[in-house]
């Protein structure tokens, strides 16, 4: 684009080669379905590859561990049977006492570490997936004045609370791609101090890594 006349192509971040077993997790995704009086209801979707000639009885274990606050951990185990090939699984559950994640300026951004792992009938660990997670609901709703054809009349509702969201655009801050986690954190903290609650990742820049999204989670 117009930032600099340099070709930014090629390998510029670390690369790894990862060997995995015949039974492995693909993209476990835990969402908050609704708020309840004593916690939240959740929905877990997960794809599981089982490259073996016969079905297998497994244990799917999930745990939520507080990451940036003190509190009890939450966990559950499901007994499942997978067939050879791809298995698309889905479960609904309840996380009693889960602390809610709130945007910057509206409350504390409680972040959990979500761990999803699978074990065989002997209890041997086959695969594990770890990521950040927050108990929150986000939806779009019309403003109190209702829908109007001549104006944008939508607002975000976070945890059942209407929010006037303050946002900004994330154009890549360094055209030479010199942006490690320390510099990322500095920019995100500056955005927090400016009362920003939503950041749009500009599509013309590099695809962002998980570190940036983790920082956004932790800063609200």
C-alpha positions in Angstrom: 0.0 0.0 0.0 1.1 3.6 0.5 3.1 3.0 3.7 6.4 1.9 2.3 7.8 0.5 -1.0 9.1 -2.7 0.5 8.2 -6.3 -0.4 7.3 -8.1 2.9 7.2 -11.7 1.8 8.7 -14.9 3.1 9.2 -16.5 6.6 9.5 -13.7 9.2 8.2 -15.5 12.3 9.2 -18.7 14.0 8.3 -22.0 12.3 7.7 -25.3 13.9 7.1 -28.9 12.7 4.7 -30.7 15.0 4.1 -34.5 15.0 0.7 -35.7 16.3 -0.9 -39.0 17.0 -3.6 -40.9 15.2 -6.3 -39.5 17.5 -6.2 -35.7 17.7 -8.3 -32.6 18.4 -9.1 -30.0 15.8 -10.2 -26.5 16.7 -12.2 -27.1 20.0 -14.5 -24.1 20.4 -16.3 -23.2 23.6 -19.0 -20.5 23.5 -21.2 -18.9 26.1 -24.8 -19.6 25.2 -26.6 -17.6 27.9 -26.2 -16.1 31.4 -27.9 -17.8 34.3 -28.4 -16.8 37.9 -25.5 -18.9 39.1 -23.2 -19.0 36.0 -23.4 -19.5 32.3 -24.5 -22.2 29.9 -22.0 -23.3 27.3 -21.7 -25.1 24.0 -18.6 -27.0 22.9 -17.9 -28.0 19.3 -14.9 -30.0 18.4 -13.6 -32.0 15.4 -11.7 -35.1 16.3 -9.6 -37.2 13.8 -9.3 -40.9 14.6 -7.0 -42.5 12.1 -7.5 -46.1 13.1 -9.3 -49.1 11.6 -11.9 -49.5 14.4 -13.9 -47.3 16.8 -12.4 -46.3 20.2 -13.8 -45.4 23.6 -12.2 -42.2 24.8 -12.5 -39.6 27.6 -12.9 -35.9 26.6 -11.7 -33.7 29.5 -12.3 -29.9 29.6 -11.2 -27.5 32.3 -11.5 -23.7 32.9 -8.7 -22.3 35.1 -8.6 -18.6 36.2 -5.7 -16.9 34.5 -5.8 -13.2 35.6 -7.7 -13.6 38.9 -8.1 -15.9 41.9 -11.0 -18.3 41.9 -12.1 -21.9 41.6 -11.4 -24.0 38.5 -14.3 -25.6 36.6 -14.1 -28.9 34.8 -16.0 -31.8 33.3 -15.4 -35.1 31.5 -17.4 -36.7 28.7 -17.2 -40.4 27.7 -17.3 -40.6 23.9 -16.9 -43.2 21.2 -15.2 -42.1 17.9 -15.3 -43.9 14.6 -12.5 -44.0 12.1 -12.0 -40.7 10.2 -13.4 -37.3 11.1 -15.8 -37.0 14.1 -17.8 -33.8 14.6 -18.9 -33.5 18.2 -21.0 -31.1 20.1 -22.0 -30.8 23.8 -23.9 -28.4 25.9 -23.1 -27.7 29.5 -23.2 -25.4 32.5 -20.4 -23.5 34.2 -21.7 -22.6 37.7 -20.0 -19.7 39.3 -18.2 -18.6 36.2 -16.9 -15.0 36.4 -18.0 -12.8 33.5 -15.6 -11.1 31.1 -16.3 -7.4 30.7 -15.1 -4.9 28.1 -12.6 -2.1 29.1 -14.3 0.4 31.4 -17.4 -1.7 32.2 -15.9 -4.2 34.6 -13.1 -6.7 35.0 -12.0 -8.8 32.0 -11.9 -12.2 33.7 -9.9 -14.6 31.5 -9.9 -18.3 32.0 -7.4 -20.8 30.5 -9.4 -23.3 28.6 -7.9 -26.8 28.4 -9.4 -29.5 26.2 -7.8 -32.9 26.1 -8.6 -36.5 25.2 -7.4 -39.7 26.8 -7.7 -43.4 25.7 -9.3 -46.2 27.8 -6.0 -46.7 29.7 -5.9 -43.0 30.7 -3.0 -42.1 28.3 -3.1 -38.5 27.1 -3.6 -38.5 23.3 -3.9 -34.8 22.5 -4.3 -31.4 24.3 -5.5 -27.9 23.2 -5.1 -24.8 25.4 -6.4 -21.3 24.7 -7.8 -18.2 26.5 -11.6 -18.1 27.2 -14.0 -15.6 28.6 -17.6 -16.1 29.9 -19.4 -13.5 27.8 -22.3 -13.0 25.4 -22.2 -10.5 22.6 -25.0 -9.7 20.2 -26.2 -6.9 18.0 -29.6 -5.2 18.7 -31.4 -2.1 17.5 -31.2 1.1 19.5 -34.1 2.1 21.8 -35.3 4.4 19.0 -35.8 1.3 16.8 -34.6 0.5 13.2 -34.4 3.5 10.9 -33.7 3.4 7.2 -31.7 6.7 7.2 -29.3 5.9 9.9 -27.2 3.2 11.5 -29.4 2.1 14.4 -27.6 -0.8 15.9 -25.7 -1.3 19.1 -23.8 -4.1 20.8 -25.2 -5.9 23.8 -22.5 -7.4 26.1 -23.7 -9.7 28.9 -27.2 -8.4 28.4 -26.0 -4.8 28.9 -26.3 -2.3 25.9 -22.9 -0.8 25.2 -21.9 2.3 23.3 -18.8 0.8 21.9 -15.7 2.9 21.3 -13.5 1.4 18.6 -10.5 1.9 16.4 -8.7 0.4 13.4 -5.5 -1.7 13.7 -3.3 -0.9 10.7 -0.1 -2.8 11.2 2.1 -0.5 13.4 5.4 -1.3 11.8 5.9 -1.6 8.0 9.1 -3.6 8.6 7.1 -6.1 10.7 9.2 -5.5 13.8 6.5 -6.2 16.4 7.1 -8.6 19.2 4.9 -9.3 22.2 6.4 -6.4 24.2 5.6 -3.8 21.5 2.2 -5.4 20.9 1.4 -5.0 24.6 2.5 -1.4 24.6 0.0 -0.5 21.8 -2.8 -2.5 23.4 -2.3 -0.8 26.8 -2.3 2.6 25.1 -5.6 1.7 23.4 -7.0 0.7 26.8 -5.9 4.0 28.3 -7.7 5.7 25.4 -10.9 3.9 26.5 -11.0 1.7 23.4 -13.2 -1.4 23.7 -13.1 -2.8 20.2 -10.3 -3.1 17.7 -10.8 -3.9 14.0 -7.9 -5.8 12.4 -7.3 -4.1 9.1 -7.5 -6.7 6.3 -4.6 -5.2 4.3 -2.0 -6.1 6.9 -0.5 -9.4 8.1 -2.8 -12.0 9.7 -2.4 -11.4 13.4 -1.1 -14.1 15.8 -2.7 -15.4 18.9 -0.5 -13.3 21.1 -2.3 -10.1 20.0 -5.8 -11.6 20.7 -4.6 -12.9 24.1 -3.5 -9.3 25.0 -6.9 -7.9 23.9 -8.7 -10.5 26.0 -6.6 -9.6 29.1 -7.0 -5.9 28.6 -10.7 -5.9 28.0 
